[in-house]
């Protein structure tokens, strides 16, 4: 996405990525938003409610999970550490092959790999890149439960790109507290011929039983139908935020470096 000359900075959590981008300490961040097996990455959705950033692009990458440790010998592993998503995506393999070994949830796969590099009895579920970065060895490769496991990543920054001709628009909406409010919003999209690619609800922190809705629309905010539809939504919704318009990921992008 950024070419071969980009500098990369590893951070411990998704929240930190959003914070660094919002403060302008880094121009872009890459965060996972959805997995084809386990669904939405809630920490990313919640961060959009907390930080003011824009979506600049998306990537879909195939996921291959490796069990790694210092020695490369599975017999040395007494605890398996990883982010909650890889642990969930490998739960059946772990149950079958390491049923008596406890798991430890940590902020990221990179953090888990670093722990494994520093402790001979900790194993990590991590990527091929983590193996090279943290000087650990693969005990078992490809331990994900399902083939075709793919994660959708978002590129976040301070400004969304202009129209590309094949785009998505992401919104964060809050509905008025009355019957039919969500249906009214969806009817606006239907009336304008706008395809709703995704909708996901998340609770508002500190407000019991109140929710915001994340929506992905097919099209760019600069296109008349999207612009008009969003203008109406802004008027009828209790909360409206445009998260960005950006080029859609192509299926061909699902090849290359495993993450």
Secondary structure, DSSP 8 states (H G I E B T S, - for coil): ---SS------S-HHHHHHHHHTTSSS-EEEEEEETTTEE-HHHHHHHHHS--EEEEEEEEE---EEEESSS-GGG-SEEEE-HHHHHHTHHHHHHH-TTSEEEE-S-HHHHHHHHHH-TTEEEEE-HHHHHHHT-EEEES---SSTT-EEEEEEEESS-----SSEEEEEEEE--SSTTHHHHHHHHHHHTT--EEEEEEEE-TTSTT-EEEEEEEES-TTSHHHHHHHHHHHHHSSEEEEEEEEE---GGGGSSS--
